[in-house]
C-alpha cells in the first residue's frame, strides 16, 4: 500500500511566491503600489506571499490612507488580521512584507 505524504497537500509546497512593486502612487483617497506581475496567481491559490515594496511612500503622506496593490488585472486592498484596512502608518518603509492571500474571499492580509 502506498503511503500518502501530507506535504503534497500544503498551499505553498513549491515555496513562497514573491512579487515586487514597480512604482507607488499617492492620491487623496489611498496609496497604491503597482506591480507588473499577476498577484492573484491562479484561480485556486491561497497561501503566503512575500510582497517586496521597492518604493518609499513619500514623506508627508497622510498616515491614515489605505494601502492598495494594483496590477493590470485589478486592485487589491490590504487588510489587517481583524479586517481593517492597512494604512500608511503600518508600512514602515521599503522591504519585504509577509502577507496571506485567500482566493475564496479575495482577501490579502498583512501578517508581518
ABEGO torsion letter per residue (X at the ends): XBBBBAAAABAAAAEBBBBBBABBBBBAABBBBBBABBAAEBAABBEBBBBBBABBBBBGBBAABBBBBBBAAEBBBBBBAAGBBBBAAABAEBEBBBBBBBAAAGBBBBAX
